[in-house]
């Protein structure tokens, strides 16, 4: 239960996440919300408030992870496990994954694709205090075609009518967001990442239905044709957005005009580039190559090609969310900082831009920026700190010192209480 | 995968858990203890082949053995919440609680945990996941669903069986599902409003049939018994361990009906007792400190509440007659939190007259013997599984130092180091 508290730190991110407030304190009220962020020297009456001296750390809003699959084992056995394990086993994996994410500093997490029987009970358990974990925004099962991308934890729907019905079913079960697979994906050998799975009309029907029910739609799209369908349908966010050519001998088919339309229409993109950095680091340390999907084996986009396109999209005004694709090989649940790290090291963000992307910007994409993502009066007191200064070295984000969820510390000075 | 390792500590418990070996080291190879040697006699080349952990000024003991847990229930200071959540929560909630709880227990220094009653669709999948390395946890020995009468004690996670034939079938079913032992409720219990803790649930013939069937299938059988009638039935039937061993009179107006002859028979037959004094003592400490309200007595015992001192005197007499005690907290019940296994040893010292070393031996080597695991765990000696826990301080001076767990090794795998969880 939250209690009135004061968290003092040498550096606290300002409310725009673009500079430090030095020697400030976050004052937390009895409801676990930020009452004020003020210079420590101006703290007046501190009686009745527990004071935490966090010391020489950088205190930030809790990280927001926009893309997880909590029930998948983040290793090369992920596919074998997901196709053979029981729901019970997946629930057990999710318990450990949720704790790991929270202790790394992720206080809000969007899961965009896990079995309904697994992920909704996990959220209920976190909200009931049965297990520790971040605040969860959930898609539940992704909507896909029969045998389509992630069918093994998705809900299969082939026609427009089926898709609309499944959108309603997911909302009934408690989904806050709809995930639909607009193209095939690398994880699923029976899907084709270079080809669309739905026509634009079907995607449009999903968007209309989701909007009618007050939620939004994110779509997995690797293929250029799938991205075009998403744009035509008014999909709110595109996941991956890799512009794969439909020709298996040609790696990419980037369409700058399409990118400009994404920017114009305010369509967010989750570039999942942190996953690439983690994979490269793992392989440099001797880990084996991920299994290559047959659809891309003949002509894979080079990392440089992908980064060049993502930079160009950003230059055109496309905004990015920090989604790691947690659960894929090497994207472990405590690696959310690799979103910001990759944005700086690969995409040319400044460290503050990357910090904002991981907090207030992604909060806006998730439509939760009224409650989390920034340390200012009235917001939920979700915070994480790191030793060092991530505005100078973004890699400092990778190791959390303190984590506070709703005003309640779950980790202090590197020691976990959960 | 477990690496070869050396764990050095200023104080290492000897193989009998009766004294410290000063400045010794435990050598671990392939998950098992290969040697226990003086630090000064470690071969020079050992860092080339073993990871060396110098734990420093700690007391290194065998991992604790917790003989009585309900991993799926919500322990805590509020008994109503514990009870209602056990009644109402979904299987998924039970699984999630269990995953969280067994990790907590492991990190408190418990490397072997016996679960004496949980839904079989919860506890067996959890054990499978621990064994598969998917989730962290102690070695688990499981009863599965306890066998009880219709509406009897813990029916809401038990297997209801009313006749001798049904009890035998229920034992076979639990063994088929993977039970390592059988738990049967020979009397009612406080946790279950529709059960009567003062009266027997089964006649001695039924309990005897259960013992015969369990022994035929090579599993132990332990029995919950709060009433003197139930204790007598269990002892006559040859039940292997008496859980609680409280001797409530069948007359609602009376307290205990302790029968020293039955206690002597239990001792003579080598029957163990699990007095579950730890969680009762923790509750008493909290109540007397005003941290929680007094207990609400069960309807069957409210007319004649028995002072704990009276029960403790009975337990001491049982011990003097030769009944041996296991360290079962009743984890998952009110005041039986999952990091409180050390309260077993504390209560044995505080209430039952054990020396500190006797209590530490009870928590390790003795309970391992009772659980039939003495050739696997419970002592720091060559050949056994490398199950270790270290505490700061010296629990031979202050038994409460057992709560200050700094390091944990289970089956050779370091899962906590210097107070920090690695799992």
Interface residues (C-beta under 8 A of the other chain):
Chain A: X73 X86 X88 X89 X91 X92 X93 X95 X96 X117 X121 X122 X124 X125 X128 X130 X131 X132 X414 X415 X416
Chain B: X74 X90 X91 X92 X93 X95 X96 X97 X99 X100 X121 X125 X126 X128 X129 X134 X135 X136 X419 X420 X421
